[in-house]
């Protein structure tokens, strides 16, 4: 197995040298796939959502299970209600799901912004819609595949009223619909003029440097199947130098757990900006190569 770079700056330089093709990453912008799924909806379940809203479709591995999106207070929609909601979503413009900012919400309904999760049924695979009134937008995704983002626009009040009929006891609906914050995402932006993804960079005075970087253990199944490749992991490196979140962007499934298990153990000298440590997301390639 190829050794891991001891320095994240070295990782970034090697990425630039190899010109990593981001088109291999999930774009978060699949309008045709999304519309095809919504056309076959037969039912839905709705619930209040809480916890980690950062890339809710992303695979985080065993160590990251505590960071998964959670939900509670499930309600069942009739087939007609489910199709009506799906029809509304089908008629709206789709943008990339990566525009949606991350957040961590309390699971106490009286203390959290109103965010709701819809599980659409119908078709071979379920489709999820994360309805976020905090940004007046809806994130749509599969279990591990971002499909797109739809702005509520002028329909926000209509959607607010419709959900209030499902959640009569929800304290959020005792007040007016909250004013949304600005839509600013992390990781990528869909460039409608060129029809492709462009990276959303954050510039800092000093990038994180790995102080402890245990190498991953090559999975036995990958050895047996002679699987090699690179797993690209997006890691949130906190101001304290610890990894606070880690999600797989792309890579062979059989290698993903090993890559994540290793990254979760890494320790960093944090990024610096304005003379103080700050938390940043960084893309880290973890390479597996058989001898």
N, C-alpha and C positions, 0 to 999 in steps of 0.2 A: 504494500500500500504506500502510495506517495506520502511523504511527510507533509504535515500541515505548516503553513507559514506561521512563524512565531510573532509576527507583527501584522496588525490589521492594515497598516499603511502599505506593507508589502503585498498584502492581499489585494488592496485597491490598485496598486501599480500593476500587479500581474493581470488583474481584470482588464485594465486599460490596454495592456500590451496584447492580450488575447482577443480584445474587442468582443466581449461576450454579447451574443445575439439575444436581446431581450424579447425578440419575437417568439422564442421558445417558451417564455413564461406565459402563464394565463393572462390574457389581456383584460379580463373583467368586462369586456364589451362584446357580447354575443347576441345581438338583437334578433337574428333569425332563429337561433336556438330557443331564445326566451319566448318569442311569439308562438313558436310551434308548441312549446310546452303549455302555455296559457290557453291555447285553443282546445286542449284536451282535458281541461280541469273538470273533475266530477264531484269534488268535495273539498272541505277545508276545516282546519282547527285553528283557533286563535287563542293566544295567551299573552300575558304581560311578560316582557323580556327584561333581563337585568344581567349584571356581571360585565364581562369583557365584550365590547362591541368592535374591537379591532379585528378586522378580517375574520368575521364569524365562521366563514367556510374553511379556514385554514387548518391544516394538520399540524398539531403541536407535539405529538408523541405522548408517551406515558407521563413524563415529567411535567408536561404542560396542561394536563387535564383540568387542573384547578382554574385555569384561565379560560375555560370554554364558556361560551354564551349559555345562560340559564333562562328558564322560563317557569311560570307558575300561573295558576288560575285559568286553566284551559277551558275554552268554550267550543262547542261544535256548531258549525254553520250548516245550513241546509244546502243541498245541491244548487238551488237557485241563487242563494246568497253568494256561494262560492264562485259560481259562473259570472255573477254580476261584478264581483270584485276583479276577477280575472279579465273580464271585458274592459273594465276601466283601465287596467294596467296595459292591456294590449294596444290601446289607442294613444298612448303617450310616448314622446321621444325618449330614447334610451341613451344613456351616457355610460362611462366606465364606472364600475363599482368601486374603483380605487379612489374616486373623488371623496368618498364618505370618510370623515375623520373618525379616529378611534376615540373611545371613551370607556370609562369603567363606572357603571351605575350601581347604586344601592339596590338591594332587593326588598327594601321597605318602600312600598308603593307611595306612601305619603312624602318620601324624601327624594324621589327619583323623577327625572323627566319622563314624560309619557312615551314609551317605546313598546311596540307590540310585535309579536312574531306570528306569522301565518304559515301553516304547513298545508300546502296544496297537495291534494291527491289526484291521481289520474295519470296514465302513462306508466312507463316502465320505472321511472325514478321520481322521487318527490322533489318538489320545488319549494323553496322557502322565500318568504318576503319579510324583511325586517322593516317595519313601519316606524320611522323616526320623526316625530313632530319637533324634536329639538333642532333638526336641520331641514324640516319640511321636505323630506325625500324618502324613498323606499329602495332599500338594497335587495336585490334578488340573486339567489345563489342555489347551487346544488350542495350536497354534503361536503364536497371539496372543490367546487368549481364556481367562481364568481361569474354571474351572467350579465349584470348591468345595474344601473342606477336610474331611477325615475323621479324627477322633481314633482312634488304635489301641485305646485302652481296655484291656479285659481280653484282647484278642487280640494284644497286642504280643509276648508270648513265643512264641505260635504262628507269627506272621509272622517273628520272628527265627530260629526253627528252620527254617522253610521256605526262607528266603533262604540260610541256611548250607549247604543242600544244593546250591544253585547256585554258591556261591562258596567251594568247599572250601579254596582257597589264600589267602583273604582273612584278614589278621591280626586284623581286628576280631572275628571269631568265636572267637578263642582266649581271649577274656575274656567275662565275663557281659555281658548287655545293659546298656548304660549307662542311668543314671537320667536322664530327660528334664528339660529346663528348662521354665520356665513359658511358656505360649503367650501371647505379647503381640505383636500385629502393628502395622503402620504403615499409615496412609492411610485405613482405614475399618473399621468393625465392623458386622456384621449385627445389627440390632436385631430380635430375634425377637418382641418385643411389638408392634412396629409394622410388621413386614414390610418394612423398608427399610434403606438404608445410612445410617449416621451418621458424620461425620468424626471422626478420632482426632487431636486437636490436641496440639501441643507449645507451651507458652508460654515465651517468652524475653523478656529485658529489652529487647533491641534486635533487630529483624529485619535480615536482610542488605540491603545497599544496593549496587546495581549501579554499579561504577566504569567499566567498559568494557562496552558493549552493542551490538556490531555488529548492524545490521538484517539480516534474512534476504534472500536473493536469490529473487525471485519465479520459480518454475520455469517454463521455457518451455512445458512440456506443460500446466501449469495456465493459462497465458495463452491458449494455443491453445484449450483447452476452456472458457475463461471460468469457471474454478473459483475461488471465494472461500470464506472461512471462517476459523475459529479452531482452531489446534492447541493443546491443553492438554498441557504438558510438566511432569512431576514431575522436579525436579532436586535432586540432593544437593549442597548447597553446603558444601564442607569448611571446617574451621577456618582454613585458609590462604586462603580466598576463591576457590579454583578449583572448577569443577564436576567432581565426582567420579563422578557417574552421572546419566543423563538418560533417561527413558522416556516414551513417548507414552501418555497416558491416553485421548484421543479427538481426532478431527480428520480431515479429508479425507486419504486415503492419498497423493494426489499432492502434498500440501503438507508431509508429515511430515519427509522428509529435510531440506528447507530449514529448517524450524523447528529441528530437532535440530542441524544444522550451525551455526546461529547461536548457540544456547544453549551449545553446547560451547565457544564462544569467549568467552563472557561472563566477566567477572572481578568479584568482589564484595568489599565490606567485610563480613566475616562476621558472623553473628549473635553476640550477646553474652549471656552468662548468668553471674551471679555475678562479673562483672568479667573474664571470660575468654572468648575466642572459642570457639565450638562449631560442629560441623557440624549442619545441619538440612536436611530436605526441604522444598521449597517448590513450590507449583503456579504455573506461569507460563503465561499465555495469550499465544500468538503469533498476531496477527491478519494476515490477508492480504485486501486489498481492491483491486480493479482500479479505475483511474481511469475 
